[in-house]
Amino acid sequence: MQATFKISAEELDDRLLQKIKKLVEGKPVTITITTEADETTYLTANEANKNHLLESMASEPEVTFSAEEFEKHVEELLEQSGNSTDNK
């Protein structure tokens, strides 16, 4: 039998260990622990891919606005979708 558990470090507790023990009771067990690289690390691990991503980000238009402009734009979008913030 093989089982893969994808969990956060916070979920590693005694209850989980007890459940695993019950699942494999009486059988030899091999436990392998790996961590997953975050998406940014994974995407930039390859130098060519990293350069492509950086060039792509650099070519994106830059947009700046004030906090008031942002709030006005959000309100307009919410009104268009029928979800005004006046309903709070």
N, CA, C and O atoms as a CHARMM CRD file, in Angstrom:
* protein
*
  352
    1    1 MET  N      0.83700  -1.17600   0.00000 PROA 1      0.00000
    2    1 MET  CA     0.00000   0.00000   0.00000 PROA 1      0.00000
    3    1 MET  C      0.88300   1.24000   0.00000 PROA 1      0.00000
    4    1 MET  O      1.95000   1.26500   0.61400 PROA 1      0.00000
    5    2 GLN  N      0.41400   2.26600  -0.70200 PROA 2      0.00000
    6    2 GLN  CA     1.11500   3.54900  -0.70100 PROA 2      0.00000
    7    2 GLN  C      0.08800   4.64500  -0.49500 PROA 2      0.00000
    8    2 GLN  O     -0.96600   4.63900  -1.13100 PROA 2      0.00000
    9    3 ALA  N      0.38300   5.57500   0.37900 PROA 3      0.00000
   10    3 ALA  CA    -0.50600   6.69900   0.63800 PROA 3      0.00000
   11    3 ALA  C      0.31700   7.97300   0.64200 PROA 3      0.00000
   12    3 ALA  O      1.44000   7.99700   1.14500 PROA 3      0.00000
   13    4 THR  N     -0.23900   9.01500   0.08600 PROA 4      0.00000
   14    4 THR  CA     0.41900  10.31300   0.08800 PROA 4      0.00000
   15    4 THR  C     -0.48700  11.29700   0.81000 PROA 4      0.00000
   16    4 THR  O     -1.66000  11.44200   0.46600 PROA 4      0.00000
   17    5 PHE  N      0.05600  11.96500   1.80200 PROA 5      0.00000
   18    5 PHE  CA    -0.68000  12.97300   2.55900 PROA 5      0.00000
   19    5 PHE  C     -0.04900  14.32600   2.25600 PROA 5      0.00000
   20    5 PHE  O      1.13900  14.52500   2.51100 PROA 5      0.00000
   21    6 LYS  N     -0.82200  15.24900   1.71900 PROA 6      0.00000
   22    6 LYS  CA    -0.32800  16.61400   1.50900 PROA 6      0.00000
   23    6 LYS  C     -0.98300  17.48600   2.56400 PROA 6      0.00000
   24    6 LYS  O     -2.18300  17.75400   2.50900 PROA 6      0.00000
   25    7 ILE  N     -0.18500  17.92200   3.51900 PROA 7      0.00000
   26    7 ILE  CA    -0.70300  18.67300   4.65100 PROA 7      0.00000
   27    7 ILE  C      0.23900  19.82400   4.97300 PROA 7      0.00000
   28    7 ILE  O      1.37300  19.87100   4.49600 PROA 7      0.00000
   29    8 SER  N     -0.24600  20.74200   5.78400 PROA 8      0.00000
   30    8 SER  CA     0.61000  21.82600   6.25900 PROA 8      0.00000
   31    8 SER  C      1.35500  21.36700   7.50200 PROA 8      0.00000
   32    8 SER  O      0.94600  20.41200   8.16300 PROA 8      0.00000
   33    9 ALA  N      2.43600  22.03900   7.81300 PROA 9      0.00000
   34    9 ALA  CA     3.23100  21.67600   8.98600 PROA 9      0.00000
   35    9 ALA  C      2.38900  21.74600  10.25800 PROA 9      0.00000
   36    9 ALA  O      2.61500  20.97900  11.19400 PROA 9      0.00000
   37   10 GLU  N      1.42400  22.65700  10.29600 PROA 10     0.00000
   38   10 GLU  CA     0.57600  22.80900  11.47000 PROA 10     0.00000
   39   10 GLU  C     -0.29400  21.57900  11.71300 PROA 10     0.00000
   40   10 GLU  O     -0.72800  21.34200  12.84000 PROA 10     0.00000
   41   11 GLU  N     -0.55300  20.79700  10.66700 PROA 11     0.00000
   42   11 GLU  CA    -1.39500  19.61600  10.80200 PROA 11     0.00000
   43   11 GLU  C     -0.63200  18.39000  11.29800 PROA 11     0.00000
   44   11 GLU  O     -1.23600  17.35700  11.58600 PROA 11     0.00000
   45   12 LEU  N      0.68100  18.50100  11.39600 PROA 12     0.00000
   46   12 LEU  CA     1.48400  17.39100  11.91100 PROA 12     0.00000
   47   12 LEU  C      1.31300  17.34500  13.42300 PROA 12     0.00000
   48   12 LEU  O      1.93000  18.12000  14.15400 PROA 12     0.00000
   49   13 ASP  N      0.47400  16.43300  13.87900 PROA 13     0.00000
   50   13 ASP  CA     0.25800  16.30900  15.30700 PROA 13     0.00000
   51   13 ASP  C      0.08300  14.83500  15.68200 PROA 13     0.00000
   52   13 ASP  O      0.11500  13.95300  14.82300 PROA 13     0.00000
   53   14 ASP  N     -0.09800  14.59400  16.95400 PROA 14     0.00000
   54   14 ASP  CA    -0.20500  13.22400  17.44500 PROA 14     0.00000
   55   14 ASP  C     -1.42900  12.50400  16.88900 PROA 14     0.00000
   56   14 ASP  O     -1.37700  11.29800  16.65100 PROA 14     0.00000
   57   15 ARG  N     -2.52900  13.22400  16.67800 PROA 15     0.00000
   58   15 ARG  CA    -3.73200  12.59300  16.11800 PROA 15     0.00000
   59   15 ARG  C     -3.45700  12.02000  14.73900 PROA 15     0.00000
   60   15 ARG  O     -3.89100  10.91100  14.42600 PROA 15     0.00000
   61   16 LEU  N     -2.72700  12.78100  13.89900 PROA 16     0.00000
   62   16 LEU  CA    -2.39300  12.30100  12.56200 PROA 16     0.00000
   63   16 LEU  C     -1.53000  11.04600  12.66200 PROA 16     0.00000
   64   16 LEU  O     -1.76500  10.06700  11.95300 PROA 16     0.00000
   65   17 LEU  N     -0.53900  11.07800  13.53600 PROA 17     0.00000
   66   17 LEU  CA     0.33400   9.91200  13.72000 PROA 17     0.00000
   67   17 LEU  C     -0.47700   8.69000  14.15600 PROA 17     0.00000
   68   17 LEU  O     -0.23700   7.58300  13.67400 PROA 17     0.00000
   69   18 GLN  N     -1.41800   8.88300  15.04800 PROA 18     0.00000
   70   18 GLN  CA    -2.25100   7.76500  15.51200 PROA 18     0.00000
   71   18 GLN  C     -3.10500   7.20200  14.37000 PROA 18     0.00000
   72   18 GLN  O     -3.28600   5.98800  14.27200 PROA 18     0.00000
   73   19 LYS  N     -3.62300   8.07000  13.51900 PROA 19     0.00000
   74   19 LYS  CA    -4.42100   7.61300  12.38100 PROA 19     0.00000
   75   19 LYS  C     -3.56400   6.82300  11.39100 PROA 19     0.00000
   76   19 LYS  O     -3.99700   5.80800  10.84400 PROA 19     0.00000
   77   20 ILE  N     -2.34500   7.30700  11.17400 PROA 20     0.00000
   78   20 ILE  CA    -1.43900   6.59500  10.26800 PROA 20     0.00000
   79   20 ILE  C     -1.08700   5.23100  10.85900 PROA 20     0.00000
   80   20 ILE  O     -1.08400   4.22700  10.14700 PROA 20     0.00000
   81   21 LYS  N     -0.79300   5.19300  12.14400 PROA 21     0.00000
   82   21 LYS  CA    -0.47200   3.92300  12.80000 PROA 21     0.00000
   83   21 LYS  C     -1.61100   2.92600  12.64000 PROA 21     0.00000
   84   21 LYS  O     -1.37100   1.74800  12.37700 PROA 21     0.00000
   85   22 LYS  N     -2.84100   3.38600  12.79600 PROA 22     0.00000
   86   22 LYS  CA    -4.00700   2.50900  12.65700 PROA 22     0.00000
   87   22 LYS  C     -4.13600   2.03000  11.21300 PROA 22     0.00000
   88   22 LYS  O     -4.49900   0.88000  10.96600 PROA 22     0.00000
   89   23 LEU  N     -3.83800   2.92000  10.25400 PROA 23     0.00000
   90   23 LEU  CA    -3.94900   2.58700   8.83200 PROA 23     0.00000
   91   23 LEU  C     -2.97500   1.48400   8.42800 PROA 23     0.00000
   92   23 LEU  O     -3.30500   0.63600   7.59900 PROA 23     0.00000
   93   24 VAL  N     -1.78300   1.49300   9.00700 PROA 24     0.00000
   94   24 VAL  CA    -0.73400   0.54800   8.59000 PROA 24     0.00000
   95   24 VAL  C     -0.41300  -0.48200   9.68000 PROA 24     0.00000
   96   24 VAL  O      0.65900  -1.08800   9.66300 PROA 24     0.00000
   97   25 GLU  N     -1.30700  -0.67300  10.59300 PROA 25     0.00000
   98   25 GLU  CA    -1.08900  -1.56500  11.73800 PROA 25     0.00000
   99   25 GLU  C     -0.56100  -2.93500  11.31300 PROA 25     0.00000
  100   25 GLU  O     -1.13500  -3.60900  10.45800 PROA 25     0.00000
  101   26 GLY  N      0.54500  -3.32100  11.93600 PROA 26     0.00000
  102   26 GLY  CA     1.12100  -4.63600  11.69800 PROA 26     0.00000
  103   26 GLY  C      1.96400  -4.74000  10.43900 PROA 26     0.00000
  104   26 GLY  O      2.41800  -5.83300  10.09700 PROA 26     0.00000
  105   27 LYS  N      2.18600  -3.63700   9.74200 PROA 27     0.00000
  106   27 LYS  CA     2.95800  -3.66700   8.49400 PROA 27     0.00000
  107   27 LYS  C      4.20800  -2.81300   8.64700 PROA 27     0.00000
  108   27 LYS  O      4.19700  -1.82100   9.37500 PROA 27     0.00000
  109   28 PRO  N      5.29000  -3.19400   7.96100 PROA 28     0.00000
  110   28 PRO  CA     6.47100  -2.32400   7.98400 PROA 28     0.00000
  111   28 PRO  C      6.15600  -1.02400   7.23300 PROA 28     0.00000
  112   28 PRO  O      5.39500  -1.03000   6.26600 PROA 28     0.00000
  113   29 VAL  N      6.73400   0.06200   7.67500 PROA 29     0.00000
  114   29 VAL  CA     6.41000   1.37900   7.12600 PROA 29     0.00000
  115   29 VAL  C      7.68700   2.13800   6.78100 PROA 29     0.00000
  116   29 VAL  O      8.67100   2.09100   7.51900 PROA 29     0.00000
  117   30 THR  N      7.65500   2.82600   5.66700 PROA 30     0.00000
  118   30 THR  CA     8.71100   3.77200   5.31500 PROA 30     0.00000
  119   30 THR  C      8.07200   5.15400   5.24100 PROA 30     0.00000
  120   30 THR  O      7.08800   5.34900   4.52700 PROA 30     0.00000
  121   31 ILE  N      8.62100   6.09800   5.96600 PROA 31     0.00000
  122   31 ILE  CA     8.08200   7.45400   5.95800 PROA 31     0.00000
  123   31 ILE  C      9.08300   8.35700   5.25900 PROA 31     0.00000
  124   31 ILE  O     10.25300   8.41800   5.63600 PROA 31     0.00000
  125   32 THR  N      8.61300   9.05000   4.24600 PROA 32     0.00000
  126   32 THR  CA     9.43100  10.01300   3.51500 PROA 32     0.00000
  127   32 THR  C      8.77900  11.37700   3.64400 PROA 32     0.00000
  128   32 THR  O      7.58700  11.51800   3.37100 PROA 32     0.00000
  129   33 ILE  N      9.52200  12.36500   4.04600 PROA 33     0.00000
  130   33 ILE  CA     8.97800  13.71100   4.19100 PROA 33     0.00000
  131   33 ILE  C      9.68300  14.60700   3.18300 PROA 33     0.00000
  132   33 ILE  O     10.91200  14.66800   3.13400 PROA 33     0.00000
  133   34 THR  N      8.88300  15.29900   2.38200 PROA 34     0.00000
  134   34 THR  CA     9.41700  16.26800   1.42500 PROA 34     0.00000
  135   34 THR  C      8.64700  17.56900   1.58700 PROA 34     0.00000
  136   34 THR  O      7.49800  17.58300   2.02900 PROA 34     0.00000
  137   35 THR  N      9.29100  18.63400   1.22600 PROA 35     0.00000
  138   35 THR  CA     8.60500  19.92200   1.19700 PROA 35     0.00000
  139   35 THR  C      8.49400  20.34700  -0.25100 PROA 35     0.00000
  140   35 THR  O      9.34800  20.02400  -1.07700 PROA 35     0.00000
  141   36 GLU  N      7.44300  21.06600  -0.54500 PROA 36     0.00000
  142   36 GLU  CA     7.23300  21.52200  -1.90900 PROA 36     0.00000
  143   36 GLU  C      7.74100  22.95500  -2.03400 PROA 36     0.00000
  144   36 GLU  O      7.48300  23.80000  -1.17700 PROA 36     0.00000
  145   37 ALA  N      8.45500  23.20500  -3.10000 PROA 37     0.00000
  146   37 ALA  CA     8.92900  24.56100  -3.35200 PROA 37     0.00000
  147   37 ALA  C      7.74100  25.44700  -3.67800 PROA 37     0.00000
  148   37 ALA  O      6.78600  25.00900  -4.31900 PROA 37     0.00000
  149   38 ASP  N      7.80500  26.69000  -3.23400 PROA 38     0.00000
  150   38 ASP  CA     6.71400  27.58400  -3.59400 PROA 38     0.00000
  151   38 ASP  C      6.75800  27.84700  -5.09800 PROA 38     0.00000
  152   38 ASP  O      7.76600  27.58100  -5.75400 PROA 38     0.00000
  153   39 GLU  N      5.69000  28.35500  -5.62300 PROA 39     0.00000
  154   39 GLU  CA     5.55000  28.51600  -7.07500 PROA 39     0.00000
  155   39 GLU  C      6.63900  29.40800  -7.66400 PROA 39     0.00000
  156   39 GLU  O      7.15700  29.12800  -8.74500 PROA 39     0.00000
  157   40 THR  N      6.98500  30.47500  -6.95800 PROA 40     0.00000
  158   40 THR  CA     8.01200  31.38900  -7.47300 PROA 40     0.00000
  159   40 THR  C      9.35900  30.68600  -7.56800 PROA 40     0.00000
  160   40 THR  O     10.06300  30.81500  -8.56900 PROA 40     0.00000
  161   41 THR  N      9.71400  29.94800  -6.53200 PROA 41     0.00000
  162   41 THR  CA    10.97900  29.21700  -6.54900 PROA 41     0.00000
  163   41 THR  C     11.00900  28.21800  -7.68900 PROA 41     0.00000
  164   41 THR  O     12.01000  28.10100  -8.39600 PROA 41     0.00000
  165   42 TYR  N      9.90900  27.49800  -7.86800 PROA 42     0.00000
  166   42 TYR  CA     9.82600  26.50100  -8.93500 PROA 42     0.00000
  167   42 TYR  C      9.97500  27.16100 -10.30100 PROA 42     0.00000
  168   42 TYR  O     10.73500  26.68400 -11.14300 PROA 42     0.00000
  169   43 LEU  N      9.25100  28.25600 -10.52300 PROA 43     0.00000
  170   43 LEU  CA     9.26200  28.89600 -11.84200 PROA 43     0.00000
  171   43 LEU  C     10.58400  29.57900 -12.16800 PROA 43     0.00000
  172   43 LEU  O     10.93100  29.73400 -13.33800 PROA 43     0.00000
  173   44 THR  N     11.31500  29.98200 -11.15000 PROA 44     0.00000
  174   44 THR  CA    12.58100  30.67100 -11.40600 PROA 44     0.00000
  175   44 THR  C     13.80000  29.76200 -11.25000 PROA 44     0.00000
  176   44 THR  O     14.93400  30.23100 -11.34900 PROA 44     0.00000
  177   45 ALA  N     13.58400  28.49100 -11.01200 PROA 45     0.00000
  178   45 ALA  CA    14.70800  27.55800 -10.85300 PROA 45     0.00000
  179   45 ALA  C     15.48800  27.41000 -12.15300 PROA 45     0.00000
  180   45 ALA  O     16.71200  27.27400 -12.12900 PROA 45     0.00000
  181   46 ASN  N     14.79700  27.43400 -13.28000 PROA 46     0.00000
  182   46 ASN  CA    15.43100  27.34300 -14.58900 PROA 46     0.00000
  183   46 ASN  C     15.78800  28.76100 -15.04600 PROA 46     0.00000
  184   46 ASN  O     14.91600  29.62600 -15.11800 PROA 46     0.00000
  185   47 GLU  N     17.05300  28.99900 -15.35100 PROA 47     0.00000
  186   47 GLU  CA    17.53200  30.35100 -15.68600 PROA 47     0.00000
  187   47 GLU  C     16.81100  30.93000 -16.90100 PROA 47     0.00000
  188   47 GLU  O     16.45200  32.10700 -16.89900 PROA 47     0.00000
  189   48 ALA  N     16.59300  30.12300 -17.93400 PROA 48     0.00000
  190   48 ALA  CA    15.90900  30.61900 -19.13900 PROA 48     0.00000
  191   48 ALA  C     14.46900  31.00400 -18.80100 PROA 48     0.00000
  192   48 ALA  O     13.97900  32.03700 -19.25800 PROA 48     0.00000
  193   49 ASN  N     13.80500  30.19300 -18.01500 PROA 49     0.00000
  194   49 ASN  CA    12.43200  30.49600 -17.61000 PROA 49     0.00000
  195   49 ASN  C     12.39100  31.75600 -16.75700 PROA 49     0.00000
  196   49 ASN  O     11.50300  32.59300 -16.91600 PROA 49     0.00000
  197   50 LYS  N     13.36000  31.88600 -15.84900 PROA 50     0.00000
  198   50 LYS  CA    13.43800  33.06600 -14.98800 PROA 50     0.00000
  199   50 LYS  C     13.58700  34.32900 -15.83100 PROA 50     0.00000
  200   50 LYS  O     12.89000  35.31800 -15.60200 PROA 50     0.00000
  201   51 ASN  N     14.49200  34.29700 -16.80400 PROA 51     0.00000
  202   51 ASN  CA    14.70200  35.46200 -17.66900 PROA 51     0.00000
  203   51 ASN  C     13.44300  35.79700 -18.46500 PROA 51     0.00000
  204   51 ASN  O     13.08600  36.96500 -18.61400 PROA 51     0.00000
  205   52 HSD  N     12.77900  34.77000 -18.96900 PROA 52     0.00000
  206   52 HSD  CA    11.54100  34.99000 -19.72200 PROA 52     0.00000
  207   52 HSD  C     10.48300  35.65100 -18.83400 PROA 52     0.00000
  208   52 HSD  O      9.81000  36.58900 -19.25900 PROA 52     0.00000
  209   53 LEU  N     10.34100  35.16300 -17.61200 PROA 53     0.00000
  210   53 LEU  CA     9.36000  35.74000 -16.69700 PROA 53     0.00000
  211   53 LEU  C      9.68900  37.18800 -16.35300 PROA 53     0.00000
  212   53 LEU  O      8.80000  38.03900 -16.33100 PROA 53     0.00000
  213   54 LEU  N     10.95000  37.46900 -16.08900 PROA 54     0.00000
  214   54 LEU  CA    11.34900  38.83600 -15.75800 PROA 54     0.00000
  215   54 LEU  C     11.11700  39.78400 -16.93400 PROA 54     0.00000
  216   54 LEU  O     10.65400  40.90900 -16.74500 PROA 54     0.00000
  217   55 GLU  N     11.44000  39.32900 -18.15100 PROA 55     0.00000
  218   55 GLU  CA    11.20100  40.14700 -19.33600 PROA 55     0.00000
  219   55 GLU  C      9.70200  40.38200 -19.53300 PROA 55     0.00000
  220   55 GLU  O      9.28200  41.48300 -19.88700 PROA 55     0.00000
  221   56 SER  N      8.91900  39.36300 -19.30700 PROA 56     0.00000
  222   56 SER  CA     7.47100  39.47200 -19.45600 PROA 56     0.00000
  223   56 SER  C      6.89300  40.46500 -18.44800 PROA 56     0.00000
  224   56 SER  O      6.03600  41.27800 -18.79400 PROA 56     0.00000
  225   57 MET  N      7.36100  40.39700 -17.20700 PROA 57     0.00000
  226   57 MET  CA     6.87700  41.32800 -16.18700 PROA 57     0.00000
  227   57 MET  C      7.30400  42.75700 -16.50300 PROA 57     0.00000
  228   57 MET  O      6.53700  43.69600 -16.28900 PROA 57     0.00000
  229   58 ALA  N      8.52200  42.92600 -17.01200 PROA 58     0.00000
  230   58 ALA  CA     9.02200  44.25800 -17.33800 PROA 58     0.00000
  231   58 ALA  C      8.24300  44.88800 -18.48300 PROA 58     0.00000
  232   58 ALA  O      8.15900  46.11300 -18.57100 PROA 58     0.00000
  233   59 SER  N      7.67200  44.07100 -19.36000 PROA 59     0.00000
  234   59 SER  CA     6.94800  44.61200 -20.50700 PROA 59     0.00000
  235   59 SER  C      5.49600  44.95100 -20.17900 PROA 59     0.00000
  236   59 SER  O      4.80200  45.54900 -21.00200 PROA 59     0.00000
  237   60 GLU  N      5.03000  44.58100 -18.99400 PROA 60     0.00000
  238   60 GLU  CA     3.65500  44.89700 -18.59800 PROA 60     0.00000
  239   60 GLU  C      3.52100  46.38900 -18.33600 PROA 60     0.00000
  240   60 GLU  O      4.43200  47.00500 -17.78300 PROA 60     0.00000
  241   61 PRO  N      2.39700  46.97500 -18.72700 PROA 61     0.00000
  242   61 PRO  CA     2.20900  48.40600 -18.45200 PROA 61     0.00000
  243   61 PRO  C      2.08500  48.65100 -16.95000 PROA 61     0.00000
  244   61 PRO  O      1.55200  47.82000 -16.21400 PROA 61     0.00000
  245   62 GLU  N      2.57700  49.78600 -16.51700 PROA 62     0.00000
  246   62 GLU  CA     2.51400  50.13500 -15.10700 PROA 62     0.00000
  247   62 GLU  C      1.32300  51.05400 -14.89000 PROA 62     0.00000
  248   62 GLU  O      1.12100  52.01800 -15.62800 PROA 62     0.00000
  249   63 VAL  N      0.53700  50.74100 -13.86500 PROA 63     0.00000
  250   63 VAL  CA    -0.63700  51.54500 -13.55400 PROA 63     0.00000
  251   63 VAL  C     -0.50700  52.02600 -12.11900 PROA 63     0.00000
  252   63 VAL  O     -0.26100  51.23200 -11.21100 PROA 63     0.00000
  253   64 THR  N     -0.67200  53.32300 -11.91600 PROA 64     0.00000
  254   64 THR  CA    -0.63200  53.86700 -10.56000 PROA 64     0.00000
  255   64 THR  C     -1.91100  54.65400 -10.31300 PROA 64     0.00000
  256   64 THR  O     -2.49500  55.22000 -11.23700 PROA 64     0.00000
  257   65 PHE  N     -2.33700  54.68100  -9.06000 PROA 65     0.00000
  258   65 PHE  CA    -3.54200  55.40900  -8.68300 PROA 65     0.00000
  259   65 PHE  C     -3.50900  55.67700  -7.18700 PROA 65     0.00000
  260   65 PHE  O     -2.79700  55.01600  -6.43100 PROA 65     0.00000
  261   66 SER  N     -4.29000  56.65600  -6.78500 PROA 66     0.00000
  262   66 SER  CA    -4.36300  57.00000  -5.36600 PROA 66     0.00000
  263   66 SER  C     -5.33500  56.04900  -4.67000 PROA 66     0.00000
  264   66 SER  O     -6.06600  55.30200  -5.31900 PROA 66     0.00000
  265   67 ALA  N     -5.32800  56.09200  -3.35200 PROA 67     0.00000
  266   67 ALA  CA    -6.24800  55.25700  -2.58100 PROA 67     0.00000
  267   67 ALA  C     -7.69300  55.62600  -2.91700 PROA 67     0.00000
  268   67 ALA  O     -8.54900  54.74900  -3.02800 PROA 67     0.00000
  269   68 GLU  N     -7.96300  56.91200  -3.07700 PROA 68     0.00000
  270   68 GLU  CA    -9.31700  57.35900  -3.40700 PROA 68     0.00000
  271   68 GLU  C     -9.73600  56.84900  -4.78200 PROA 68     0.00000
  272   68 GLU  O    -10.87200  56.41100  -4.96400 PROA 68     0.00000
  273   69 GLU  N     -8.82100  56.90500  -5.75200 PROA 69     0.00000
  274   69 GLU  CA    -9.12600  56.39600  -7.09100 PROA 69     0.00000
  275   69 GLU  C     -9.40100  54.89000  -7.05700 PROA 69     0.00000
  276   69 GLU  O    -10.29400  54.39400  -7.74400 PROA 69     0.00000
  277   70 PHE  N     -8.62300  54.17800  -6.25100 PROA 70     0.00000
  278   70 PHE  CA    -8.82400  52.73900  -6.11000 PROA 70     0.00000
  279   70 PHE  C    -10.20600  52.44500  -5.53000 PROA 70     0.00000
  280   70 PHE  O    -10.94100  51.60800  -6.05400 PROA 70     0.00000
  281   71 GLU  N    -10.55300  53.13700  -4.44400 PROA 71     0.00000
  282   71 GLU  CA   -11.85500  52.91600  -3.81200 PROA 71     0.00000
  283   71 GLU  C    -12.99600  53.22900  -4.77200 PROA 71     0.00000
  284   71 GLU  O    -13.98500  52.49800  -4.82000 PROA 71     0.00000
  285   72 LYS  N    -12.86300  54.32200  -5.54500 PROA 72     0.00000
  286   72 LYS  CA   -13.89700  54.68300  -6.51700 PROA 72     0.00000
  287   72 LYS  C    -14.03700  53.59000  -7.57800 PROA 72     0.00000
  288   72 LYS  O    -15.15100  53.21800  -7.94700 PROA 72     0.00000
  289   73 HSD  N    -12.92100  53.08400  -8.06000 PROA 73     0.00000
  290   73 HSD  CA   -12.94000  52.04500  -9.08500 PROA 73     0.00000
  291   73 HSD  C    -13.58000  50.76300  -8.54000 PROA 73     0.00000
  292   73 HSD  O    -14.37800  50.12800  -9.23000 PROA 73     0.00000
  293   74 VAL  N    -13.23800  50.38900  -7.32300 PROA 74     0.00000
  294   74 VAL  CA   -13.82600  49.20000  -6.71100 PROA 74     0.00000
  295   74 VAL  C    -15.33500  49.37700  -6.57200 PROA 74     0.00000
  296   74 VAL  O    -16.10200  48.46100  -6.86700 PROA 74     0.00000
  297   75 GLU  N    -15.76000  50.56300  -6.11800 PROA 75     0.00000
  298   75 GLU  CA   -17.19100  50.83200  -5.97900 PROA 75     0.00000
  299   75 GLU  C    -17.90600  50.70600  -7.31900 PROA 75     0.00000
  300   75 GLU  O    -18.99800  50.14100  -7.39000 PROA 75     0.00000
  301   76 GLU  N    -17.29800  51.22900  -8.38200 PROA 76     0.00000
  302   76 GLU  CA   -17.89300  51.13200  -9.72300 PROA 76     0.00000
  303   76 GLU  C    -18.00500  49.67400 -10.16800 PROA 76     0.00000
  304   76 GLU  O    -19.02300  49.26300 -10.72600 PROA 76     0.00000
  305   77 LEU  N    -16.96200  48.90600  -9.92000 PROA 77     0.00000
  306   77 LEU  CA   -17.00800  47.49000 -10.28800 PROA 77     0.00000
  307   77 LEU  C    -18.08200  46.73800  -9.50700 PROA 77     0.00000
  308   77 LEU  O    -18.79000  45.89600 -10.05900 PROA 77     0.00000
  309   78 LEU  N    -18.19400  47.05300  -8.21100 PROA 78     0.00000
  310   78 LEU  CA   -19.21200  46.40200  -7.39800 PROA 78     0.00000
  311   78 LEU  C    -20.61100  46.78400  -7.85800 PROA 78     0.00000
  312   78 LEU  O    -21.50600  45.93900  -7.88400 PROA 78     0.00000
  313   79 GLU  N    -20.81000  48.04600  -8.22000 PROA 79     0.00000
  314   79 GLU  CA   -22.11500  48.48000  -8.72300 PROA 79     0.00000
  315   79 GLU  C    -22.46100  47.75200 -10.01800 PROA 79     0.00000
  316   79 GLU  O    -23.60700  47.35100 -10.22100 PROA 79     0.00000
  317   80 GLN  N    -21.47100  47.58100 -10.89100 PROA 80     0.00000
  318   80 GLN  CA   -21.69500  46.87800 -12.16200 PROA 80     0.00000
  319   80 GLN  C    -22.09300  45.43400 -11.91500 PROA 80     0.00000
  320   80 GLN  O    -22.88000  44.86600 -12.67200 PROA 80     0.00000
  321   81 SER  N    -21.54800  44.82900 -10.84800 PROA 81     0.00000
  322   81 SER  CA   -21.86300  43.42800 -10.56300 PROA 81     0.00000
  323   81 SER  C    -23.07900  43.29200  -9.64800 PROA 81     0.00000
  324   81 SER  O    -23.50200  42.17900  -9.33600 PROA 81     0.00000
  325   82 GLY  N    -23.64400  44.43000  -9.21500 PROA 82     0.00000
  326   82 GLY  CA   -24.81600  44.39400  -8.34600 PROA 82     0.00000
  327   82 GLY  C    -24.48500  44.19500  -6.88600 PROA 82     0.00000
  328   82 GLY  O    -25.36300  43.82600  -6.10600 PROA 82     0.00000
  329   83 ASN  N    -23.24000  44.42800  -6.48800 PROA 83     0.00000
  330   83 ASN  CA   -22.81200  44.24900  -5.09700 PROA 83     0.00000
  331   83 ASN  C    -22.23300  45.55000  -4.55000 PROA 83     0.00000
  332   83 ASN  O    -21.01400  45.67600  -4.42800 PROA 83     0.00000
  333   84 SER  N    -23.05900  46.49200  -4.23000 PROA 84     0.00000
  334   84 SER  CA   -22.58300  47.75900  -3.70800 PROA 84     0.00000
  335   84 SER  C    -22.06800  47.58800  -2.28900 PROA 84     0.00000
  336   84 SER  O    -22.55900  46.73600  -1.54800 PROA 84     0.00000
  337   85 THR  N    -21.06800  48.40000  -1.89900 PROA 85     0.00000
  338   85 THR  CA   -20.54500  48.34300  -0.53900 PROA 85     0.00000
  339   85 THR  C    -21.46100  49.06400   0.43100 PROA 85     0.00000
  340   85 THR  O    -21.20800  49.04500   1.63600 PROA 85     0.00000
  341   86 ASP  N    -22.52900  49.70800  -0.06100 PROA 86     0.00000
  342   86 ASP  CA   -23.49600  50.37700   0.81400 PROA 86     0.00000
  343   86 ASP  C    -24.32100  49.37800   1.60700 PROA 86     0.00000
  344   86 ASP  O    -25.02300  49.76000   2.54400 PROA 86     0.00000
  345   87 ASN  N    -24.24500  48.10400   1.24400 PROA 87     0.00000
  346   87 ASN  CA   -25.04300  47.06600   1.90800 PROA 87     0.00000
  347   87 ASN  C    -24.38600  46.53800   3.16200 PROA 87     0.00000
  348   87 ASN  O    -24.83800  45.52800   3.70200 PROA 87     0.00000
  349   88 LYS  N    -23.34500  47.17500   3.64400 PROA 88     0.00000
  350   88 LYS  CA   -22.61200  46.68700   4.82000 PROA 88     0.00000
  351   88 LYS  C    -23.44900  46.79100   6.06300 PROA 88     0.00000
  352   88 LYS  O    -22.99300  46.42600   7.14700 PROA 88     0.00000
